[in-house]
Every structure is written in structure tokens, then in C-alpha cells.
Amino acid sequence: MTVAISGQEDSLTSKIIKRPSLFTLGLVVVAIAVVGLVVREGGQYKVIDFVPVTYNAAVDVFMPILFVSLLVERTLEVFVATGRKLHRVPFERAVLKAEERYAQLKERISVFQAQIDAPGSRDLSEAQMQPTLQRLDAANKLLAQIQNIVREAHAAMEKYKSETQRLTFVIGSLIGLLIGLAGMRILAPLVDFQLTDWSNFQLFAFHSIDVVLTAALLAGGASGIHEVIALFSDYTAKTRRSAHG
């Protein structure tokens, strides 16, 4: 089941990467069709009027979201990361054990090679050197096997980490969705609502997008929101410098 889902995800991603213009065109067609349907049914489709946004106003909007995202991160760390960390111990031990075996075998190979390359080995007959050569050959064959074990241990560890990241993202998205449904929004404070001019469909679409966007920001973590604030701060600073010449 996991392989099938992964394959579907990879297929969708590869299609978007190979044909981004076609995928974008499809989204545009869908958007135009939705607008046309609303207009045809007699609904009013009003362009959104944003309130003037200053740096202080943007900070007032984003700071509560940033604070809540920190709480969500801490919650996920306690209930998801901590629990998964306990089950990660066997994978870490497997990696450590495989790497230790690899290091020990490399050291043995170095010893055998040093014996073969030693100046006194030139005086030894082929029969006398044969045991050392055989041990070196056996060690090199075993080294290839242990290399595979090391790669498999690391692969299992990375798979477990990626599963933890996906689980954290899914749970974080669900928490963010609930928070958005509860009333915390990222777009609503920036919009000058004229409810009488909006159709029911447009209100539904706007609030749905607002909830999804808020959930995505919360699932992305506090660092992403902090980057948005920093980016807006840099933009306003450049605008002020340009205005003052």
C-alpha cells in the first residue's frame, strides 16, 4: 500500500515537473469556469478590497499566527517527535553497529596490506605469503557485504525520518485546519469586507482558501512565518529608502 501511494505521488509530481505550463493552464481553465458559473447563476463577483497594509499592521496580523505556530510546533514535538524518537533507537543502533563493523574491517585490511607491503615480505616465498593474501581477499569480500549493510541501515533510518516528517506535517496540517475553522485567519484581517456585495459562493470560496492557507502556514512552522515577516520588513525598508531618494 505504501509503495502504491508513493508511486502515485511520484507520478503526479513528475507530470507537474515535465509539463508545468499545461498544469498551470488547467488550473486557469478551472478558475475561469468557476467564475463563469457564478456569473451565469446571477451571483455578484466582487474584486477583493484590501485594507492599507503597513509594516506595523502586518506584524499585528502575523504575530498571533507566529505565536500559535510555536505552540503547534511544541505540541508536535511532544506528541509526535518524542514518541517516534523512542522507536528510532533500533535504527540508530543498527547504523552505529554497521559503521563500527565497517571501520574495524577497514583497519584489519590496512594491517594485512601493511604486512604485504612491508620490506621484509619480499624475502618470503609465495607459500608463506598465501595466508595473508587469502585473509586480505576474504576481508575485501566481507567489506563489500558490510558496505551494503551500512547503506541499508542508513536507508532504513532515512525512511523512518521521512515517515516522521510526513506524519508531523499531516498532524500539523490537521491542527492548523482546526485552528483556521475555529476562527484564526491570515487573510481576513487584511480584507475590507463588504458582505452585502459578495455572493454566497464568493464568501465560501474566500473563507475556504483562508482556512487552507492558515493551516498551511501553521503546518510549515514558525520559521516560515518568520521569513514572511522578514521579507515584508525588507520590502517596506526598500520602499522607504526609494521614497526618500
C-alpha positions in Angstrom: 0.0 0.0 0.0 2.8 2.4 0.9 4.6 1.7 -2.4 1.5 2.3 -4.4 0.8 5.7 -2.7 4.4 6.7 -3.2 4.3 5.7 -6.8 1.2 7.8 -7.3 2.8 10.8 -5.7 5.9 10.5 -7.7 3.8 10.2 -10.9 1.8 13.3 -10.2 5.0 15.2 -9.2 6.8 14.1 -12.4 3.9 15.2 -14.6 3.8 18.6 -13.0 7.6 19.0 -13.4 7.6 17.8 -17.0 4.6 19.9 -18.1 4.2 22.9 -15.7 2.6 25.1 -18.4 0.0 22.5 -19.1 -0.8 22.0 -15.4 -1.0 25.8 -14.9 -3.2 26.2 -17.9 -5.6 23.5 -16.5 -5.8 25.4 -13.2 -6.6 28.7 -15.1 -9.3 27.0 -17.1 -10.9 25.6 -13.9 -10.7 29.1 -12.3 -12.3 30.8 -15.3 -15.0 28.1 -15.4 -15.9 28.6 -11.8 -16.1 32.4 -12.2 -18.3 31.9 -15.3 -20.6 29.6 -13.4 -21.0 32.1 -10.6 -21.8 35.0 -13.1 -24.2 32.8 -15.0 -26.1 31.9 -11.9 -26.6 35.6 -11.2 -24.1 35.8 -8.3 -22.2 39.0 -7.8 -18.4 38.5 -8.2 -16.7 41.4 -6.4 -13.0 42.1 -6.5 -11.5 41.9 -3.0 -10.7 45.3 -1.5 -7.6 45.0 0.8 -7.1 47.5 3.7 -3.9 49.5 3.6 -1.2 47.4 5.0 1.7 48.9 6.9 4.5 47.1 8.5 3.0 47.5 12.0 -0.4 46.3 10.7 1.3 43.2 9.1 3.1 42.4 12.3 -0.1 42.7 14.2 -1.6 40.2 11.8 1.3 37.7 11.8 2.4 37.8 15.4 -0.6 35.9 16.7 -0.1 33.3 13.9 3.6 33.1 14.8 2.8 32.6 18.4 0.2 29.9 17.7 2.7 28.2 15.2 5.2 28.0 18.0 2.7 26.3 20.2 1.8 23.9 17.4 5.5 23.1 16.9 5.9 22.4 20.6 2.8 20.2 20.6 4.0 18.2 17.7 7.5 17.8 19.3 5.9 16.4 22.4 3.3 14.1 21.0 4.9 13.1 17.7 8.6 13.6 17.6 9.2 12.3 21.2 7.1 9.2 20.6 8.8 8.5 17.3 12.2 9.1 18.7 11.8 6.2 21.1 11.2 3.8 18.2 14.1 5.4 16.3 16.7 3.9 18.7 16.9 0.5 17.0 17.6 2.2 13.6 20.3 4.3 15.2 21.9 1.3 16.8 21.8 -0.6 13.5 23.6 2.3 11.8 26.2 2.6 14.6 26.8 -1.2 14.7 27.2 -1.4 10.9 29.6 1.6 10.8 31.7 0.1 13.6 32.0 -3.2 11.8 33.0 -1.3 8.7 35.6 0.7 10.5 37.1 -2.4 12.2 37.2 -4.3 8.9 38.9 -1.4 7.2 41.5 -1.4 9.9 42.1 -5.1 9.5 42.5 -4.6 5.8 45.1 -1.9 6.4 47.0 -4.3 8.7 47.0 -7.0 6.1 48.1 -4.6 3.4 50.9 -3.3 5.5 52.1 -6.8 6.1 52.2 -7.4 2.3 53.9 -4.1 1.6 56.4 -4.5 4.4 60.1 -4.6 3.2 60.6 -8.0 4.8 57.8 -9.6 2.9 59.9 -9.6 -0.3 62.1 -12.3 1.3 59.0 -14.5 1.9 58.0 -17.2 -0.5 54.6 -17.3 -2.2 53.5 -20.1 0.1 54.4 -18.0 3.1 52.5 -15.0 1.7 49.5 -17.0 0.7 47.7 -17.0 4.1 47.9 -13.2 4.4 46.8 -12.8 0.8 43.8 -15.1 1.4 42.9 -13.2 4.6 43.1 -9.9 2.7 40.9 -11.2 -0.1 38.3 -12.5 2.3 38.3 -9.2 4.2 37.8 -7.3 1.0 34.8 -9.5 0.1 33.4 -9.1 3.5 33.9 -5.3 3.3 31.6 -5.2 0.2 28.9 -7.0 2.2 29.2 -4.7 5.2 29.1 -1.7 2.8 25.7 -2.9 1.7 24.6 -3.4 5.3 25.7 0.2 6.1 23.7 1.5 3.1 20.7 -0.5 4.1 20.9 0.7 7.7 21.2 4.4 6.6 18.3 3.9 4.1 16.1 2.4 6.8 17.0 5.3 9.1 16.2 7.9 6.4 12.9 6.2 5.6 11.9 6.3 9.3 12.8 10.0 9.4 10.9 10.8 6.3 7.9 8.9 7.7 8.1 11.0 10.9 8.3 14.2 8.8 5.2 13.2 6.8 3.3 12.3 10.0 4.3 15.6 11.6 3.2 17.5 8.5 -0.2 15.7 8.3 -1.0 16.2 12.0 0.3 19.8 11.9 -2.0 20.4 8.9 -5.0 18.9 10.7 -4.3 21.1 13.8 -3.8 24.1 11.6 -7.1 23.3 9.8 -9.0 23.1 13.1 -7.4 26.4 14.2 -8.5 28.0 10.9 -12.0 26.7 11.3 -12.1 28.0 14.9 -11.7 31.5 13.5 -8.0 32.3 13.3 -7.3 33.5 9.8 -4.4 35.1 7.9 -6.3 36.8 5.0 -9.5 38.0 6.7 -7.8 40.8 8.8 -6.3 42.2 5.5 -9.6 42.5 3.7 -12.2 45.2 3.8 -15.4 43.2 3.8 -18.5 44.4 2.1 -20.6 41.4 2.8 -23.7 42.8 1.1 -21.8 42.9 -2.3 -20.4 39.4 -2.0 -22.2 36.3 -3.3 -22.5 33.3 -1.0 -20.2 31.4 -3.2 -17.5 34.0 -3.1 -17.7 34.2 0.7 -17.5 30.4 0.8 -14.5 30.3 -1.5 -12.7 33.1 0.2 -13.1 31.7 3.7 -12.2 28.2 2.5 -9.0 29.5 0.9 -8.3 31.5 4.1 -8.6 28.4 6.3 -6.4 26.3 4.0 -3.8 29.0 3.7 -3.8 29.5 7.5 -3.5 25.7 8.0 -0.6 25.5 5.5 1.3 28.4 7.3 0.8 26.7 10.7 1.9 23.3 9.3 5.0 24.9 7.8 6.2 26.0 11.2 7.2 29.3 12.8 10.3 29.7 10.7 8.2 30.1 7.5 6.0 32.8 9.1 9.1 34.5 10.4 10.5 34.5 6.9 7.3 36.1 5.6 7.6 38.9 8.3 11.3 39.4 7.5 10.6 39.6 3.7 7.8 42.1 4.3 10.1 44.1 6.6 12.9 44.2 3.9 10.4 45.2 1.2 9.0 48.1 3.3 12.5 49.2 4.2 13.5 49.3 0.5 10.3 51.2 -0.4 11.0 53.8 2.3 14.6 54.3 1.0 13.3 54.7 -2.5 10.7 57.2 -1.4 13.3 59.3 0.3 15.6 59.2 -2.6 
